[in-house]
Amino acid sequence: MAYTFLLVEDDAEIREIITDYFSEKSEGAYHIDIAGTGDEGWKKCMENEYDLVLLDIMLPEIDGFTICRELRKNSDVPIIFITARHGEDDRLHGYRLGCDDYISKPFSLAELYAKVTALLRRAKGTVRNEMMNVGRIHLDPYRYTVSVDDSAVILAPMEFAILKILMENRGRLVSRESLLIRIWGYDFEGNDRVVDNHVKKLRKSLGDASSQIKTVIKRGYKLEG
């Protein structure tokens, strides 16, 4: 099956490197459409249907955050931000707007390819418009809401991001390292105790339903239900 995705990036060299790598690596499984400005990228999004969007944040004319926000009004297309901005606030803002993942410049092409492949696999295996339900826990990834049974639960952005990843991997181990990379990024200088602290807060917010989050000693967590 062939996939088509849009790369919105104002650096021509980066566009060429990514396009060449994906073309060679996928052996024709991926077709990449490109845009060099935010305005051009937005117009292409309005005129075409894509399986995924790779989106730089700092773009001329229209920035990536704006494109992401506008896309999420009508589209569930998977979005990965490519960015030179490393601040936690930027990452959290992107997740609140509805992005699915981040990759920070400079980045490994192999890592980007792996992220794209994994995200497409998940997106094509689930109905993205519907609620995510695991046991008593219900999460709407696009309205940014969580409930236990029929009671709303208010989560901080980090706890929401952790819960979403655990729900996407229902019944499977998610390592602390994986959570660190996906939420805080490869450039994070702390240790994996930050994950434990946020899981502790998440469990407190979930109340009795927190028992669905299982600790796998020295490895990570998994969500059951």
N, C-alpha and C positions, 0 to 999 in steps of 0.2 A: 504493500500500500504506500502511495506517495503522499507526502505532506507538503503543504505550502505555508511558509511563514514570512512575516515581514520584519526586516531589519531596519530600524530607524536610528541612524548614527551619522553624525556630521563629519567624522574623520574618515576620509576616503581610504586611507591605508588600512584602518581597522575593518572597514566594510569589505575590502578586497581579501584580507587575510581570512576573515570568518567565512566568506562566500567560498573561497577556494578550499578551505579545510573541510567544510560540510559537504561540498560537492564531491571531493575525493573520498572522504570517510564513509558517506552514506551510499555511494555508488548509485546515485540517482533517486534515492528514497526521499530526499529533501530538495524542494525547490525554494530558493530564496528570492523574494522581491525586496528591493532596497529603496530607501528614501534618505536624502541628505539633510533635510530640515524637518522641523516639527510640523510645519504647514503641509509639506508634501506627504509626510507620513499620515497625518490626519485625513487628508483627502483620499489616500489609498485605502485607509481603513473604512471609509465611507463607501468606497466604490467596489470593494472586493471582500470576499470572505476568506479568512486565514485560519489555519489550525493553531497558530501561536504567533505572538508578537514579541520581538526582542527590541527593547526600547531604552535608548539613552535618556538620561534625565536632563542634562544640560544641553539643550538644543536651541538653535536659532529659531526665532519667530514664535513657536509654541513649545513650551518645555514638556518633558516627559510626564511629569505629575499631572499636568492639565489633560494630556491625551488619555492617560490612564483613567482619570476621573470621568471624562466624557464617554469613554468606551464602556465603562461599567454601568452607564445608564441604560444601555441597550444590548450589551454583549457580554458573554461569559468566556470569551476567548482567553486562553492562558497568556499571561504577561510576565516576562522576565525583564527586570531592569538591569541594564548595563551602566555602571556608574563609577565615577572617580570620587564620589562623595562617600565618606566612610562613617559619618556620624550616626549614632544610634537613632537620633530624632528623625533623620531622613529615612532610615529603614522603617521605623514605625509608621511614619507618615505614608510611605508607599504601601505598607500592608493595610492601613486603614482605608486607603483609596481602592484597594482590591487587587494589588499585584500578587502573583503567586510565588515569586522567588527573586533573588538578587544575585548578581555576580559583580565583584569589584575589580576595577582596573588597577594595576595590570592583572590579567587573568590567564589561566591555562586554557587553551583551546579544547583540550581533552575534558577538562572540568565543565566547560560550557556545553560541549556536546552531550556529556552525561546528564546534565541538568535538563537540557531540552528533551532528550530521549525519555527520561524518567517522567517529566511533566506531561508529555504527550501520551505516554502509556497510561498514566493515571486519569488524564482528562478523557481519553477515549473509552476508559473502562467504567466511568461513572456518569450519571446524569447531573450535570453541573447546576441545573436550575433548582434541584430539589434539596431539601434539608439533609444534613448528614445526621444519622441517628445511630447511636450505639448504646444499647440498654436504655437507661433512663435519661441519657444525655442527648440533647438535640442542639445542633449548631447550624446556623445559616451563614455560610461563608461570604455572602454578598450583601446581606443586610447587617452583618456584623453583630448577630444576636446569639445568645446561648440560653437554654432553659434546661432545668431538671424537672422531669414530669411536665407539669404545666406552669411551673414557677420560673420567672425570668432570673437569670444570673448575670451580674455585672462583672466583667473581667477586664483587667488591665491589658494593654496590647500584647505584652510578652506572654502572659498566661493564655490569652486567646490564641496566639500563634502556636504555642506548644500544644494546646488541646486540639487545634485543627490538624496538626501533623500527626498526633496520636490517633485521631479518628480516621485520617486517610490511610493509616497503617493498622487498622483494627486487628487485634490478636497477634500482631507481629512486634518483635522487639525493635525499639528505636533507641539507638545508642546515644549517650550523652554527647559524644563527639558529633554525631549527625545533627542533633538539635543545635549545638553551638554553631556549626557551620551554616546551617540553613537560616538561623535567626540572627546570630551576631556576626557571622562572616568569618572568613579565613584569617582576617587581620586582627581578630579579637585577641587581646593580650592577657585576659584573665584565665581562670581555670574552670573546670566543669562543676565546681561547687555552685556557681551562679545558676546552673540549670536546676540543681537540687533545691535551691532557695525558691525559685519561681514555681517549681512543681509543688512545693510545700504550700505556697500561697494559692495555687490553683486548687489543690485538694481542699483547703479551708473554704474557698468560695463554693465548691461543689457540694459541700455538706456530706450527707450520707452517701451520695453517689460517688464520692471520692474513692470508695472501695473498688471501683472499676479500674482505677489506675494501679497497676501492679509494678512493684520495684523488682527489677532483675539485678541482684547484687553484683556490684562492680562492673555492670554493663550498661544499664539504662532503664527504660520503662516500656510498658505496653498497656494498651487499653482493651479491656474485655467487657463483654456485656451481651 
